[in-house]
Amino acid sequence: SAADMTSGTVNILHPIELLTQIVRISQKPVVATDVEVTLISHQSVVWDVSKVSLGNATVSSDLTFGFSISESSLGKSDKIPFQAQIKFTRLDGYRCIRIITDTLACAEDRSQIEKEVDVALVGLNAIQKIAKMALDGVDVDICREKLLSVQVMLKRSAATNIQKEELSNFMREAKVLDDELLNLARNKKNGKEKLNEDALAKVLFQMKACSKNDFLSGARKKLDKRLNTDDTLRDMFYDYKFNEDPNLVKK
């Protein structure tokens, strides 16, 4: 779909809400186009997806990737190297590449790993991945089982105040996604195999493209970085929002 190719969103609006939505979109300007992300690591790493064409990237674009370690390589290394290659076109037309390299330590103690889990990041990955699975037609029961397994793991892991706040944020998003999965199951039960309901498609597309900022605790958000918007659009919005019709004012 067009939303997939451009990393856009799906919105269903009443005509009078159109200006509000345009202002919201302008607060997330495109920072690069034709974005491609390729992940490279040791041969022991098995990626869920190792290459993604993002299309347009905005200030709130977040991608997550999942991986596992092949059984034959378990316990053979205490560190694993990772590299991300990001190709993109700047707004001035220059084609660029950015390379990020890091090495992550391995651990076999599950309790230690879960104790240090980044709840916001794991939650974001789960919501994005499960929403995509639903859009791709994966069985609803499988999607809900995966969502439940992540919930159980994060509830077990969240110990600090920050982790608990981010768990609460995740549970809120998970509830919305689970409700839509149930709606999808009812649609299929009634013979509607495709995502032909606009409201359902809208929610799943939006959750597939959600941002880490939706899951972060207040302490971890960069509050100093305010969203900018076009001055003309902002003035139009406030003029519309707060200039009352004198015929509607009761004296």
N, C-alpha and C positions, 0 to 999 in steps of 0.2 A: 504494500500500500504506500501511498504518498507519505504518510506519517512515518513509516519505517524507513524509507529511503532518505528522508531529510532529518530524521531524529526529531520529528515534530510531535504534536499531541493531537488528540481528538477531543473536540469540545462541542457540546450541544447547548445552544444559547437561545434565550428569548431575545428578540431584536433590541430591546432596551438595555440588555446586558453586554451588547457588542463592544461598546466603547470601553467598558471596564476591563473586558478581556484583552483588548488591544493594548491597554496600558500595562496589564500584567505581562504580556508578551514582551513589550518594550523594555521591561525591567530585567529581562534575561537576554541581552544582545548576543548575537552570534560572534564568536571570537575566532573561529577558523572553519573552513569548509573542506570537503573531500578528506575527512579524517579517517585514517586507517591505523589500527593498533595490532601489532604482532608480538606475541610472547614467545620467548625462547628460554629453555632451561636444560638441565641435565636430562639424559635419556631415561632416567628412572622416573621422571615426572610425566604423569598422564593428565593432559588438560581436558576439561569439558569442552572448551572452545579455545583455540590458540590464536585465531585471527578474526578481527571484527572490522567491518566497514561502517563507521558511525555516521557518515554524511556530514551534517553540520554539528558543531560543538558550541554550546552556550556556556555562560559563566557557571551554570548549575549542572552541567553534564557530568554524570558519574557512571563509570563502567566497573563491573566486578567480574571476576573470573574464578572458577573453581578448579581444583586439581587434586590428584591423589598420587600416592607413591606406589609403584608396582611392587607386588609381593616379593619378587625376587631381589629387590633392592632394599627392603626393610632392614634397618639396623646396620647397614654397611657404611653409612656416612653420618657425620654429625653436623654438616653444613651443606646447603644446596644453593647454587647460584641461580639468579633469575635476571632476565633482561627484558625490558619493554621497549619496542621500537615504535614511535609515534610519527607517522607521516601526515602532514597537513598542509593546506594552502592558507597563507595569511590573507587578511582582508585587502592588502595591497597587491596581491597576485603572486607573491613569492612562494615557491614550493619548498617546504622545510622538512627536516627530520629531527626528532629529539630522542635521545637514547638514555634510558634510566637503567642502571645496573645495581643490584643489591645481592647480598648473601644472607639467607635465613638459617638460623640454627634449628636443628631437629631435636625432638624429645620423644621419649617413649612413655612417659608418665602422663596419662590422659587427664588426671586431676590437675596437674600442673598447667597443662595447656588450656584447659577450660577456665582455670582461675584467672588467666591473663587474656581471656578472649575479648576482642573488640566487638561489643554487642551491637553497636550501630552498623558496623561493616558487615557482620554476619547476617544481621537482620535485613539490610539492604540487599545483599546477594540473594537471600531466600525469596524476598518479595519479587525482585526482578525476574529471577529464574522461574519461579512458579507461575507468575503471570504470563511469561513467554510460553511455558509449557501448555497452559490453558489455551492460549491463542493458536498454538500449533496443533491443537487437537488431541493432546495427551489425555488419557482417561482421567476423569475428575477425581475418582477415588485415589489414584496415584498422586495427584497434585495435593489433595488434602492430607494424605499420609505424610508426605514430605514436609508440608507446612507444620503439621503436628509434631513431627520429630524435631524440627528446629525449635519450636516453642518449648518442648520438654528440655532440650539441651541448654537453652539460654536461661530458663528458669532455674536450672540446677547450677549454672555458672555464675549468675549475677549475684555479687556479694557486696561490692562497693556502692555508695550512693549514686555515683555516675552510671554504673552498670544497671542499677535498678531503674533509674530514670529512663535510660535508653531502652531497657526491656519494656517499660510501660509504653514508650513510643512505638516500639515494634508490635506489641500486642494490639494497639489501636489499629495499625495498618493491616495486621494479620486478620483482625475481625472483619474489616471491610472486604479484604480479598476472599476470605472464607465465605462470606455472605454471597459474593458474586459467583463463587464456584458452585454453591448450592443452587443459585438461580440457573447457572449453566446446566447443572444436572437435571433440573426440572424441565428446562427447554428440550434437552435430549430425550427425556422420558416422554415428552409430548410430541416427539417426532421432529423437533427443530434442531437438526444436527449442526447447522451453521450459526455463527455469531451474527444473527440478523437483527438483534435488538440493539438499537443505538446506545442506550444507556449502559448496557452490559459491556459492549465493545469499548465505550469511552473509558470506563473504570479500569478495565484490563490494560488498555494501551497506556493510560496514565501511570499505572503501577509498574508497568514494564520499564518506564522511563523515569521512575522516581529518583530523588536525590538523597544523598547521605544526610543532608541538612535536615531532612524530615525525621531522622532517627537520632540525631545527636542530642546530648544533654545540653542544657543552657550553658554550663561551664565550658563546654568544648566548642561552642559556636563562635565564629569570628564576628562578634557584634560590631566591630569597628569598620567592617566592610559592608556598607549599605548598598542596596540595589539602586542603580541609577536609572533614570527614565528620560524620555524625550520631553523637553520643557513644554512644547506645544501640546502634546498629548496629555501631559499632566494638567495643564491649565484647562483644556477642554473637559477633562474628567471632573475637576473640582467645580467648574462652572455649571456642569450638568447636575452634579450631585447636590450642591448646596444652594443654587439659585432657585428658590421656590417660585412656583407660579402664584402670583398675587391673588388669582381667582380662587385658589385652594386654601388660602389663609383665612382662618376665622378670627375676627376681631371681637 
